[in-house]
C-alpha cells in the first residue's frame, strides 16, 4: 500500500486517510490518556486527604511532588524530542510506559515523603518519553489538511485520562484502600496502553502495523531548533502557553480538595473532577475541528477567555451544585492549550525537527505545569483557601488570550485548500 493512499499529502486531490490513519489517532488518544499528566497529577487529588491524615504531609509538600515531576519532565523533553526524531516514537514509548507503570505500583509502598517525591521524579525523567511528544510526531507525519482534527482527537486523551482516572482510582480506593488505587492505574498502563503501542502504533504511512521507520522521512521540510528559536513566534508561543499551563495545571491536583473544602463528599468531588475531564475530552475534539477551519489565533482568544470566566466562577461563592459550570468551562478551555501548541509548532516550524522543537516548547510549558500546583498549595497553606490564586489565575488567562493576537499568521489557505507542509 502506498503512502499516498493512506496519508494526506497536502496536494489537491490527495486522498484522505483511511481507517488505518484514524486507528493511529485512536491509539494515540489512549496512549496520551495514560501519560504522566493524568496518572501523576489528576490522581494526586484522590490521595492528598489520605496522606494528610495518615502521614501528616502538607498539601504544599505533596503538590511539590507533582511539581518536581513536571520540572524534571521539562528538562527531559528536549532530549525526548531528539530521541524521537532520531530513533522513532515506538522505541521511546515502549520502555517509558513500562517504567511509568512500575512507578505507579511502587507508590503502593511509600511511607516517607521522600519516597513519594523520588517516585514522582522518576516519572518525570526515565518515564518522560510516555508524554505526548512521541504521539504528536506520529500524528504530524500522518496528517496535513486534517492535522488539527487528528491532534485534537488524540489530544483529548488527556481529558479522557482526567475523566477516568478519578473514577477508576476512587472506585479502587473504596474497594481496596489507597494502595488499590495505584495498582489499578498500573494495570491500565500494562494491560491497555502498552499493548496498543506495541501492536497497533504505525509510525509512518506504508509501514507494517506495529512497526515504523526508525526516523522521520528525510524529505520532511522545516526549521532546525536553532532556526525556530530565532523567530519571534517561538518565544510568543512559550509566553502564551506557559501562563495558561501555570494556572490550569496548577488547579488540577487541587480540584478535588478545593471542592471538598466547600462541603462536597469525596465521591461528589471526584464526579465534578470527572466532568472537568470529560469537558477537556470534548473541547479538544471541537478545537481540533475548528483549527482546520479557522484562524487558530482567534480560536485561542475565545477559549483562553473562557478559562478566565471559569476561574472567576470558581472563585465566586456559588453553591456546590453550580461547580459543574466552572468545571465545564475550564475543562473545555484546557483542550485549547497543549494541542494548539503542537498544531501551531507544526505550522510555524515544519516537520524536519518537529519533535525536538515541540519538546523544547513543551518543556517550557511543563516548567509552568510544575510550578502551578506548588503555588496553589502554598497559597492554601498560607491563607487557608484557594481564593487568591483563583483571582490571580483569572487575570493571567486574560493576559494569555490577548497575547494570542500578537502571533503572525501561519502559511495556510483560509478554508479547504491545500496546506503548506511547513
N, C-alpha and C positions, 0 to 999 in steps of 0.2 A: 504494500500500500504506500503510495507516495505521500510525501509530507504535505503537498498542496491539497490533497483530498481530505485531510482532516484538520488542517490548521489554517487560520486566516493569514493571508499574505499581505493584506492592506491594499491590494490592487483591485481595480474594477473587475467585477465578475468572479472574484475569488470565492471559493466555496466556504460556507460556514462550517465550524467544527461539527463533527459527527458525535454520536453517542460517546465515543472514546474521549473526546475533548471534555465533555461535561462530566464524565466519570472522574477525570483528573481533578475537576473542580470539587466534586463530592469528596474525594479522598483528602484533598487539601482542607476542606471545611472540617472534616472530622479531626484531622491532624492538628489544625490550629486550635480547635476546641479543647484539645488535650495538651496544650502547651503550658509553660510555667505561669503565664498570666492568670489563667483561670484556676489551675490546680494549686499554684503557690499563693496567689493573692486573694482570689474570690473565696477560697476555702478558709482563709485565716480567720474571718469573722465568726465562723462556726465554732472555733476553738478558743477564742480570746477569753470568753467568760469562764470556761472550764479551767484554763491555765491560770487565770487571775485568782480563782478560788483555791485550786489545788496546789499551785506552786508559788503564789504571791507575786507573779510577774506583773509589771505595769503595762498599760496599753501602749505607751510610747516605746517601751522596751521591745514588746512583741512586734509593733509596727516597724521597728528598726530592722527586724529580720527580713521583712519584705523589701525594705529599702536597700539593704545590703545586697539582696538578690538582684534587684534592678540595677544597682550601681555596678555590680560585677558583670552583669549581662551587657551593660553599656560598654564596658571596657572590652568585653569579649566579642561584641558584634562585628567590628571591622575585620577581625581575624576569621570569624564565622563566614562573613561575606566573601572574603578572599578564598577560603577553602571551598565554598560552594561554587564560585566561578571557576575554580581550578579542577576540582575533583567531581563535581556534580552533587545534587541535592541528597540523593539516597545515601551516599557514603557518609554524609554528615548527620542525616536524620536518624538512621537506624541505631547507632551507638548512643546518640543523645537521648532517644526515647527510653532505651533500656536503663540508662543512668538516672533519668528523671523518675522512672518507676521505682528504682532502688531507693531514691531519696524519700519518696512517699512512704515506703514500707519502713525505712529507718526512723521516720518520725514517730512511729509507734513506741519507740524505746527511749524517747527523750525524758530526762528527769531534771536536767540542768539547763539554764537559759543558754549557755554557750554551746551545748549540744544542738539546741534548736537553731541558733544562729549559724553554726557550722554547716548544717544540712542546707539551709537556705543559700549560703554562699556557694555550696556545691551545685545547687540548681542554677545559679547564675553564672557558673563558669563551665564546668565539664558537661553540663546538660544544656548549655546555651544554644546549641545547634537545633534544639527542638522548637525554637521560636519560629516566627512566621517568615523569616528571611528566605529560607530554602524553598518554601512553598511559593512565595511571590516570584522567585526566579523561574520556577516551572511555569507558573501562570503567564508571566510576561513573555515567555518563549512560545507558548501555545496560542495566545490570543493577541489580536491587534485591534480591529474595529469593535469587538465586544470585550475589550480588556477591562473596562470599568465594571461591567456586569460580572465578569468572571472573578475579578478581585473582590467585588462587593459580596458575592455569594460565598466565596471561600472565606473571606474575612469575617463574615457573620459567624464563623465558627467560634470566635471569641465570645460573642453574645450567647451562642449556644452553650458554650462552656460555663459562662456566668449563670445561665439558666439551670443547667442540670447539676452542676457541682453543689450548690446549696441544698438542692432537694435530695440528691443521692447521698451526700455527706450527712445531712441531718437525719435522713432515714436510717442510715447505717449506725450513726451515733445513738439514736433512740433504741435500736435493737441490740447493739453490741458494745456500746460505750465509745469513748472518743477514739480509742485505738482502731476500732472497726471502721470509723470514717476514713482513716488514712489507708487501711487495707483495701477498702472498696475503690478508692481513687487509684491506687497502684495497680489493681487488677484491670481497671478500664484501660490503662496505658498498655499493659502487657497483652491483654486478650482482644482488644479492639483496635487501638491506634497503630500499634506496631505491626500486626499482620497486614493491615491495609497498605501501609507504606511498603512493606516487603514485597507483597504480591501484586499490588494494583498500581502503584505510582509509576508512571511512564514519563520520563523527563522531557523527551522531545517527540514530536510527531514522527511516525515511521519507525520508532524503536519498539522492540518487543515489550509487552506488558510486564511490569515488574522490573524493567531494566531501563537503561537510558545511557546516552553518551556520558563520558566522564567529565565533559566540559561543554559549555555553550557553543553554538555554531561560530566558526571563525569569522564568518561574514557579518556577524552582528555589528551594527553601527552604533556610534555614540561616543560619549566622553570617557576619558580616564578619570580616576578620582581627583587627580591634580587639576584637570581641566574643569571639572564640575565645581570644585572648591574656589575657583577663580571667578565664578559667576555670582552675581548678587542674589539671584533667586535661590541658590543653595542655602545661603545664610538666612534669607527670609523664611524659607520653609522650616529651618531649625527654630527660629524665633516663634513662629506661629504654633507649631506643634509641641514645642517644649512647654509653653504656657498652658495649653489645653491638657497635656498629659499630667502636669503637676496638679492641676485641680481635679480632673475627673478620676484619675487613677489614685489620687490621694484619698478620695472619698470612698472608693470601692470597699477596702477592707474594714471601713468604719460604718458601712451602711447598716449592717445587722445590729451592732451595739448601739448606734445612734437611734434606731427605731425602738430598740429595747428600752433605752432611757426614756422614751416617750410613752412607755406603758404597753408596748406590744409584747406578746408572747414570743418565745424563740421560733415557734412554728410559723406564726404570722409574719414575723420579720424576715424569715427565710423565704416566705412566699412573695413578699414585696421585692426582695433581692432577686428572686427568680423572674419577676415581672420586668425588673431592670434589665436582666439578661435577655429576655425574650424581645424587649424593645430594641436592644442592641442588635440582636439577630435580624429582626425585620428591617431596622433602619439601615443596616449595611447593604442589604439587598436592594432596597429602594434607592439609596445613594449611588450604588454601583450602576444601576439602570440609568439614573439621571446623569451620571458622569459621561456616558456615551452620547447623551442628547444635548447637554447644555454646558456652558462655561463652568468649570469646576470652581472658579473663584466665587461665583455667585451662589453656588450650592453651599460652599463653605460659610459664606456670610450668613445665610439663613440658619443653617443647622448649628453653627457655633453660637449664634444669638439665642437659640433655644436652650443651649446649655446654661446661659446666664439666667434665663427665665426659670428653668428647673431648680437651680440653686437658690434663687430668690424665694420660690415656693417652699423649698425645704427649710429655709431659714424662718419663714413665717410660722406663727403659732396655729397651724392647721390641725384639725382632728386626725386621729390615726388613720381612718379610712381614706382621707384625702391624700395620703402619702403616695397613693398609686399614681397620681398625676405627675409629680416631680420625677418619680421613677421612670415613667414613660418618656418624659421629655429628655431626661439625662441619658437614659439608655439609647433612645433614638439618635441623639446627637453624638453619642460616643462612637456610633458607627461611621462618623464622618472624619475620624482623625487618622489612625494608622493606615487604613485602606486608601484614603485620599492621598496620604503621603507617598505610598507605594505607587499609586497611579501617576501622580504628578512627577515623581522621580523618573519613571519610565518615559514620560513625555518630554520632560525638560532635558534629560541627560542620556537617553537611549539605553540599549541593552548590552553594549560591549562589556562594561564593568558594572552592570546593574546591581548585582548582589553586594559588591563591595561598597558602592555609593549608598545604596539603601541601608547597608549595615552601619555606616557611619551616621547617617541621618537618624536611623532607628536607635543607635546607641546614644545619641544626644537626647532623644526623647525618653529613653529608658532611665537616664540620669534623673530627669524630672519625675518619672514614674516612681523612682526610688525615694526621692526627697518628699514627695507629696504625702505619703502615709505617715512619715515621721512628723511632718508639720501639723497634720490633723491630730495625731496622737499627743504631740507636745502641747498644742493649744488646749486640748481637752484636759490633760493633767494639770495645766496651769490655771484654767478658768472654770473647769467643771462642766463645760458644754462645748459644742462644736459651732456655736453661733457666729463667732468672729471669723472663723475660717470660711464658713458658708458665704458671708457677706463679701469678704475679700475675693473669694473664688468667682462670684458673680461678676465683679468688676474686671477680673483678669480675662474671663471669657469674652467680655465685650471688647477688650483690647485686642485679643486674638482675632475676633471676627472682623475688626476694622483693618488689621494688617493684611488680611487675605487680599484686599483690593489693591495692595501695592505690588503684587506679583505681576510679572509680564505675561502677556498672552502666550500660550504654547502653540506650536505649529499643528493645527488641526482644522479641517473644514468644519463649519458650524453644525451641519446636520447631514448625516447619512452618507457622506462621500468618503473616499479613501483617506486614511490617516497616515501621516508620515511615520516611519519606523523610528525616528528619533524624537 
